Amino acid sequence: MSETISTVWPGQSYPIGATWDGEGVNFALFSEHAQKVELCLFDAKGRREVERIDLYERTDQVWHGYLPEARPGQLYGYRVHGSYDPEHGQRCNPCKLLLDPYARDIVGSVLWSDAQFGYRIGSRHGDLSFDRRDSAPGMPKCRVVDPAFTWGDDRAPHTPWDETLICELHVKGFTHLHPDVPPALRGTYAGLATAPVVEFLKRLGVTAVELMPVHTFVDDRHLVQKGLRNYWGYNSIGYFAPDARYAAGNPLQEFKTMVKTLHSAGIEVILDVVYNHTAEGSQLGPTLSFRGIDNLAYYRLSPADPRCYMDYTGCGNTLNMQHPRVLQLIMDSLRYWVQEMHVDGFRFDLASALARELHEVDRLGAFFDIIHQDPVISRVKLIAEPWDLGEGGYQVGNFPVGWVEWNDRYRDSVRAYWKGDGGLIGEFAHRITGSSDLYASSGRRPYASINYVTAHDGFTLHDLVSYNDKHNEANLDDNRDGAARNLSWNCGSEGPTPDAAINALRAQQKRNLIATLLLSQGVPMLLAGDALGATQHGNNNAYCQDNDISWINWELDAAQREFLDFVRAVARLRQRHPVFHRRSFFQGRSIKGSGVKDVLWLDPDGHEMSDQKWTDSFARCLGMGLAGSGLEERDGRGRRLRDENFLLLFNAHHEPVPFLLPGADAARVWEVLFDTALSTAVGAGGSHQGGEDYPLAGRSMVLLRLLRGETEADKERP
């Protein structure tokens, strides 16, 4: 490749970005307020700017040009000339090299210096000043790509929502310490596609991995100065480019190979995407891309003071969803990841910020309208984190049909119940049956609720039962960061302890929490590492810890292996029995007038729960009967689903409670599938006669299957 390219043709305004057509490369960049746009070409190492080319053609506010001599591998960036008037929202500075918002590949990282900022740091005029230093030496560069890839017979699994089990994981942290992954592939897309990792996910019952952000992101300057990193990646700057730090080789080819491999194992790939803000931060942040291209168009500016940003994200800025080109950017990005990269869905970080038309959150806003009518995006899995940090941003239960939601009310009620808080059994019952109070009235199904007890943000499962308080000292912020309210309980001692009784109780609490999660109606989401007993040593905000605080340790002791076996067994139970993942809400009424209810709530005396008992402040124990034999649902082929009858017993009280098993008149026999207080083995609990008291231990959960004794619903089976 020659170092200079002299031939420039007018090119096309669409598609936006750098597009290789087999003969040359078309470059197109949107900027409504630019007065001049320069395409900057760099040598193969990105160290020397070899040529600047004026993109003199402008069509519908898109600047474009075609370079017939350019080839894949060419490194480039932009310089945008225009008004620098922060008080009126204008921040063009051609001294700053800018990343292409549509770049498919971004190489290198930000080498922080004051030159990355559009204003002169330390000036008494603040961000109103103008910095003339060239930022290019410390900036990553965009790279032209050849998108060709042999997908062969790759097919998306299209797992129905009601059969989905999600594992949220970090690409690097999941395999960085895995002993069976080749060292060169650990912590990469390729490592995630290795046979030992895929087999682990399959044995755990995982049908979809939800990858924490893989869009190219930036390590914040203040973190780098402390020797830390933005490990989680919620600091995006490139919405089309897979982050190269997770690649052993070519990021695009490696990511596509990972998707293809996971698909062949029946596992879907869901991306956690951050379209609510960018890495450029507040008005005092750096100029890396959008700010220098068109600050007025890309960001929500304060109407009272356009120098400042509307910040609904807590990250300094909010993308301007009111601008059609910003909406186009997001939709183009989503379609790219579905059509070109073959991903199966998205989890939208702080999704309420995307729905703000003016200031209020509007669930019928333009973003939702565009999503719903799009023939590509409307057909994949769409998950909302249904809140942001602005006024009125908490919108759990309010997203429209077609969306499912992270349900933090599920998380909090399950945590509080097993912690031992009283007066919660009504709330607990709502959550484990799919949260019909949140989703049924809008026509959604139980799977609208993404159920989780732990996620990347907060304690791991092991830490949830081992710490009362957060211990974030390693974040170097005097333990001020992270949530103070965790609904956790350390079982009697803070952190690691040699006390065998406390460790046994913690193990039992973990079994309670994970079994509740897996057998609740809705879509369960496991945090990667929870099944392995992962700990962050009490850190509940490990966003900046790219080290063994966050990396999963695969070297398991006997207790950890035992717990992993338990999780796998309960996941198999859920998978095999449709009564645990219904497509419709319970009605609490008799099935076909048989006198057998689809769900039956029992008190420890074996009586149906009364209204008064639901509200008793001291109540911590209840039973839940599931009539699988009368399941009135059909699978994807229209076949009637049938299942067995089950009884779930819950006791969050610290003392044992004798629980009268139903069915003495029918000579029923109940088989114990697991008892979290007695054994981690599933299917080795023996049997009990109906009409007998079951010795329900303190802080325990039991699953029983009706082994013998017909119900009226059984008699009606065809």
N, C-alpha and C positions, 0 to 999 in steps of 0.2 A: 504494500500500500504506500503510495506517495504521501509525503508529509503535507503537501498543499493540494487543494482542490479548487481549480479556478472556474470551472464551468458551473453556472447556476441557471436553472430554468425556472419558470414561474411556479410550477407545481400546483398542488391542490390544497384547498382549505380543509378537506376531510379525507381520511381520518386524522384527527388531532394526534400529535406525537411524532415519533420517528418511525417511518414504515418502509421496510425493505420489500421491493416488489420483484426481486430477482435480477434487476438491471441497475437499479440505483435506489436512492433513499429520498423519500418525501418528508420534509420537516414542516410541522405546523404547530403554532402556539397561539392560544387565545390571550388577548389583552385588549380590553376596551379602552383603556386610558393611556396606553403607550404612545409615544411619538416616534419611536424608532426601536427596532428589535434587531440585535446582532446574534447570529449563530456562531458560537466559538468552538473550534475544532482543536483537539489535543493530540499529542503523540501517543504512542501505544502504552506508555506508562502513566499517562495523565499528568506529567510533570511540566510539560511545556505547551503553551498555547501557540499553535502553529499558524492559525488563520482565523480571521473574523470575517463573516459574510453577512452583509445586509440582507434581511428578508424584506425586500421592497414591496412584494405583493401583499395586499391586504383585502380579504373578502369576509364580510360579515364579522368584523373585529377579530378575525383569525389571520395572523401573519404567517406566510408560507413560502417555501421554495423547494426545488427538486435538484438534488446533486447526483448526476448520472455516474460520477466516478466514486461515490461513497459506497462503502461495503459494511456488512455486519462486522462488529468489533470496533467500529469507529467511536471514539470517545468525544463527548460534546457537552456543552452547557449553553446558557443564554445570558446576554446582558440586555437589559431593558432600559431605554431612555424615556424620560418623561418628567412630570412635575414632582418635586420633593417638597411637599407642603403638609406635614403631619397634622396641623390644626384643621385641615380640610380633608384628611384621610388619604392623602397622596404620599407614597413612600418609594418612588422609583429612585434607584441609585445604580447607574451603569458600572460603578466600580466593583459591584458585587456579582460574582458568578452565580447563576441561578439554575437549580435543577428543574428539568422538564417534569411538570406534574404527570405527564403520560409516559414517562420513561419506563421501559420494560425491564431494564437492568441498571443497577446503580452500583458502581465499584468504588471502593475506598470508603473512608469515614471522615467525619469532620475532625480536623486537627485544630482545636480551639485556640483562637486568639481574638483580640479586639477587632481584627479585620473582618470578622464575620458579621459585624453589626453595622447597620446602615447609618448610625449616628456615632459621634465621637464619645466614647465612654470616658467619663470624668469631666466632660465639658459642663460649664455652668448652665448651658442652655439645654442639657439633657438630650432627649430624643428629637428635639427641634434642630439640633446641630447636624452637620453633614460630614460623613467620613469618606475620604478619598482613597483609602488604602485598598489595594486589589486583594480580594478574598480568595481568588482562584487557587493559590498554592495550598491552602488548607481545606479546600472543598472536595467532596467526592465528585465523581464525574458520571454522567449518563453514558450508556453504551448501546449502540444500535445492535439489534438482535435478529437472528434468523429464527422464526418461530417453528420451523419444521420439526415434527416429531412423529414417530410411528406409534400411533395409539392401538393399532391392530383391532382386536375385537373388544376393547375396553367398554364396559357397560356399567353405568351407575347402578348401585344395588337397589335404590328406591325403597329402602326399608320403610314400612308404614310407621307413622308416629307412635302408634300404640305398641309396637314391637321394638321400639328404639331404646337402647341403653347407651348413654353418652359417657365418654371419659374425657375430662378436660385436662390437657397436658401442655407442657412447654417443650418445644422441639429439642432444645439443647438439654435441659435438665432431666428429661425422661431417660435418655440413653447415655449421658456423659460418663456415667460410672458403671455402665452395664458390662459385666465381664465377658459375655458371650458375643458382644458386638465388636467387630474388628476395630482396633484403636483409631485408625484413620477415619472411621465412619461415625465414631461416637459423637453425639450432640448434633447430628446433621439430619437432613431430610432422608438421606440414604440410610442412615442408622435406624431411623424409624421404620424403614421398609425391610429390615433384615428379618430372617426367619424366626429367630428367638423372640423378637419383639412382637411380631405379628401373631405368633403362637400364644404368647402371654395374653394379648388382647382378646383373642378368640376364646381361650379357656376362661377368661373372666366374663365372657358373655357380652363384650363390648360390640356394638353395631355401628358406632360412629365415634371418631375422635374429634374433639373440638380443640383446635390448635390456638393457643394464645398468639397474639399478633405476629404475623410473618411478613406483613408489608414492611418495606424498608423503613427503619426508624432511627432516631438519633439518641445518643447518650448525652444527657443534659450536661452543660458545662460545669455547673456547681457540683454534680455528682462525680465527674471525672477529676475535678480538683481535689475531691476527698478520697480518691482511689476507689470509687464505686462505679456502678454502671446502671443504666435503665434496663434491668434484666427482663422485666415483664414485657416491655416493648410497646406500651401504650403512649407512644410519642412519634406517630407516623409522619413521614415526609414523602413517601413514594407509594401511591395507592395501586400501582400496577406491577411493582418490582418485588419479587420475593427476596427477603433479606439475605445477603450473601454470606453473613457470618454463620448461617446454618447450612452452608453448602460445602461439601468436600471437593466439588468440581464446579461445573456449569450450573448456576442456580436454577435456571428455567428447566433444563433437561432433568436435573436431579429431582426437582419438585414434581414434575410430571411423572417421572418414573415411580416416585413414592405413591402418588395418587393411584396410578395404574396397579401397583402391587397391592395396595390396601383394597382396592375395588375387587381384585381377583379373590381376596379373602372374605369378601362380603362386608367390608368395613367402609363406611362413608367418611368423607372429609369435610368438616365444617370449619370455617375460618372465623376467628374473633376479629372483627374489623372496627377501626376507630375513625369514623367519618365525622365525628362531632368537633374535633379540633385538630390542629397540627403541631409540629414540634417547634414552631416559631414563637410560641408563647405570647406574652403581653406586648405592649408598645415598647417595652424595654428589652425585648427578645431579639434574636439574630435575624438577619435577612438571608434566607436560604433558598426560597422558591416563591411561594404564593405572594408573600408580602411585597417582594420586589417586582413581581409580574403585574399584579393589579390588586393592590390592597383594598380598594373600594369595592371591588367585585367579589373577592373571595371571602372576606370576613364581615361578621356582624359588628358594625361600629356603633358607638354610643350616639344616639341622635343629639344629645345635649353637648357632647364633646367628641367629634369624630377622631380626635387624636387617640382616644381610648377604645377598648374593645368591650363588647357585651360578653361576659364570661359566665356561661351556664355550665361549664365543665370543671371549673377549678384548676384549669391548666393554662389560663391566660387569654384564650381566644375561643371563638366559636365560628365554625364555617357558616357562610351565608346561604342558607337553604332557600332564600327568597330569590336568588339570582339564577336564571335558567341555565347559565353555563356551569354553575356549581352543581346544580342538579344533574346536568349532563355528565360532568366529571364522575360523580358517584355512580350513576347508572352505567356509564361506559366501563368503569372499573368492575362493578358487579358482574356485568355480562362477560367481560374478559375472563374473569376467574371461573365462570361457569363454562363458557364456550371454549376457551383456549386452554385453561388449566384443569377443567373437568371436576371442579369442586362441587359439593353436594348441598351446600347451604352456608348460612352466615349467622353469627351472633353479633348483634349491633351494640357496641359499647355505648352506654349513656344514650339510649335510643330516643328518650324524650326530647333531647336537644335537636334531633332531626325533625321533630314534629312542630317546632315553634314557628308559627307563621309570622306573628308580630312578637308579642311577649308571652302570650298564653300558649300552652301546649294544645295543639289542635289535632285530634286523631284523624280528622278528615282533611289534613293538610295536603299540599301538593306532593310531598314525598310519598305518602301512602297511596295517593291516587295513581302516581306514576308506577309504583311497585305493582299495584293490583292489576293494572292493565297491561303490564309488560309480559309478553308471551314466554320469556326466558326466566326472569327472576321470580315471577309469581309461582313457578312450578318447583322451586327448590325449597329447602327448609329455611324458615325465617324465624330467628330467635331474637327477642328484644330483652335488653336489660332495661326494664321499664321505669327508669328514673334518670334525672340529672340533678345538678346541684342548684338549679334556679327555683324561684318561687313557683309552686304548683307542678314541680317536675316529677313528683311521685305518682306514677300512673299504673301501678300494679292492678291488673284486671280490666284496664281500659283500652288496651290495644285492639285493633279491629280483627275481624275474622281473617284467617290466613296466617296469623302470627301466633307464636307461642311465646311464653314469657318466663324468665327467671323469677321464681316465686319466693321472695325472701320471707313472706309470711309463713310459708311452709318451713323454711330453715329455722326461723325464730321459735315457732310453736313446738317443733320437734325437739329442738335443743332445750327449751325451757321445761317441757314435759319430762324429759329424761333427767334433767338436772334436779327434778323433784319439786318444782313450783306447783302450787295448788291452784284449783279452780280453772284448769285448762282443758279438761277432757272434751268439752264441746268444741273448742277451737281445734284441738288435736284431731278430733273426729272429722271435722270439715277438711282439714289438710290431707289426711291420709286417704280420703275418698275422692280426691281430685279437685277440691276447692270449688264446688259447684256454686257457692255464694259469690265467687269472683267471675266465673266464666259461663255459667249455664244461661243466664238471661240474654247474653249476646249471641247465642247460638253456637258457641264453641263447645268442644268436647273435653273430657278429662285430660287429654294429652296437651291441652293448652298450657298446662302447668309443668314447667321444668322444675322438678323437685330436687333439692340439694340440701345437704347438711353442712358441707364445707365446699369452698371454692378457692381459687388462687388468692383471693383477697380475704385474709383472715387466718385463723388457726387451721392447721391440718387436723384430721380426725384424732390422731394420737394426742396432739397438744390440747385439743378441746376437752379431753378428760384428764389432762395433766397439769393445767395451769388455770389459775383464777384471773391472772393479770397478764397483760402484754409485756414482753421483754424485747424491746426493739433497739436496745443500746447500740447494736452493730450498725444501725442506720445513721449513726452520728448526728442525731437530732435530739439528743437528751431524752429519748423515749417519749417525745411529744406526739409523734406521728402514729397513725393506726387508730382503729376504733377502741374506745374504752369499754364499751358494752359488748360483751362477747357471748353472754349466756353460757359460759363455760363453768366447769367444776373440776377441781383438781383431785377429788376423791380423798382429801385429807392431808395432802402434802404438795407443796409447790415444786413442780419439776421432777426430775429423776429421783427415785428413792429405792433403797434396798428392801423396803417393807413389802413382804410377799402378799399380805392381805390387800394392801392398797393396789398393788400391781394386778392382782386378780380381779379386783373391782373395776379397775380401769379397762381391763380386757372385756369384762362382762358388759360395761357401758358401751364400748365400741361395737360389740355384737348387737346390742339393743338398737343403736343408732343406725348401723348399716342394714340390719334386717328390716327395720321400719322403712328405711328409704327404698329398698328393693321391692318391698311388698305393698307399697302405697300405690294407689291409682295415680296416673300421670306418667311423666317421663323421668326416670331417675338419671341423675348426673353424678358420677363418681369423680372425685378429685384424684388425679394421678398420684400414686404413692400411698394413698390411704389404705388400700388393700395390703400394702407392704409394711404398714406401721411407720410411715415416714414422719419425721419430726423436723420442725424448724426451730427447735429449742425455745419455744415460746414467742417467737417473732410472728406477729400477725399482720405484717406489712412488708414482706420481704421483696419488694419491688426492685430494690437496688442491690440485691445480694446474688451476684453471679459467682457462687462458690458452694461449698458443701452444705450451707444452710438451706439452699434451694434444690440442689441436685439430689436426685433420688438414689438412695443406697440400696443396691440389689443383694447385698450380703445379709441374709436373713438368719436370725436365731430360731430356736424351736418354737417359741411363742408366736413369732411373726409368721412362720410357715403354717402354723395351726390356724391362725386368723385368716390367712390367704385362702386356705382350703375351705373355711367357713363361708367366706364371701363368694367364692366360686360356686359352692353348693347352693346357696340361697339364690344366686343369680340364675342358676339352672332351673330352680323351682319356678321362679318368675317366668322364665322363657317358656317352660313347658305347659304352664297353666294359664289360659286366657282370663280366668277369673281375677288374676292379679294385675291385668293390664286391659281392662275393659275399654271399649270404644265409646260407651255411653255412660252417663251418670247413673248411680243407684237411684231408685225411686222410693225405696223404703216401703214398698207395698207388696202384696201377695202376687206371686207369679201365676197368671192365668186362674186366679181365684182359688189356688190350691191351699191357701193358708200358710204357704212358705214364702217368706220375704226374701228379696234379692240380697238385702243386708239386714242383719238383726243385731241390735246392740243389747248387751246383757250386763247386769251388775253381778258382783261376786256371788250373790244368792241364786243365780240362774234365772232371775226375772228380767223381763224386758225393761230397759232404762225408762224411767219416768221423767217428766219435765223437771221435777224438783231435783232429781239426782244429777241431771246434767249441770245444774247450777251450784251444787254443793262445793263450797270452797275447799273442803278437805279431800274431795274425791280424786284419787290418783290411779284407780284400777277400773278396767272395763274389758268386756269381751266383744268380739266382732265376728259374727257368723256370716260366711259367704256361701250362697247357694249356687255353686257352679253347675249343678245338675239341671238347673232351670235357666241357664244363661240364654238370654234371648238376643243373641248377636250372631252375625255372619262374618266369614272371612272375606278376603278379596275376590274369591270365586263364587261368592254367594252361598257357600256351604254353612249350615247351622253349626255353631260352636257348642260343644258340650264339655263339661269339666266335672271335677269332683267337688265335694262339699268340704269346706275348711272352717276352722275356728281359730281366731287369733286372740290371745290373752295378753294384756298389757298391765304391768304393775310397776309404777314409778315410785311407790312408797318404799321406804327403807326396810319395812318389816314384811314378812311373808303374809299372804292372804289366801285362805282356802277358797277355791273357785269351783262352784257346783257345775259340773258338765251337763249340758242339756241332753235329753233323750232317754230318760229312764223307762218311759212308757213304751218305747219302741225297741228296747233292748239294744241300743246303739253301742258301738265300740269305737273309741277314738284312738287313732295311732298318733303318737308324739313324733313329729318330724324333726323338731329341734326345741330345746329349752336353753336359753342363753345362760341360765344359772348352772346347768348340769353338765352340758357337753357341747363342744364345738362341732361334733359330728352330726350331720343331717341324716335322719332315717334310722337312728339307733336309740330312740327314746322309749321304746316299749309301747304298750297300749293300756287304755283306761276305759272302764265301763261308764256309760251314760248314767247320770244320777249320782255319781260319786264326786267327792271333793278332790280337785286337783291341787296339790301343794305348790301354789304359785309363789316362788321365792321373791324376796324383796329385790326391787330394781331388776326385773327380768321380763322376758317376752317369750311366749310359747306359741308354736304353730302346731295344730292338730288337724289330722285328716280323718273324715268319717270312713272308718274301715268296714263297718257292718251296721245295717239298720236302715231300711228304706224310708225316705221321706215321701210326702204326697207328690212332690215334683218328680221324684224318681219314677213313681208309678205311671206318670203321664209320658214318659220318654217313648218316642216312636221306635 
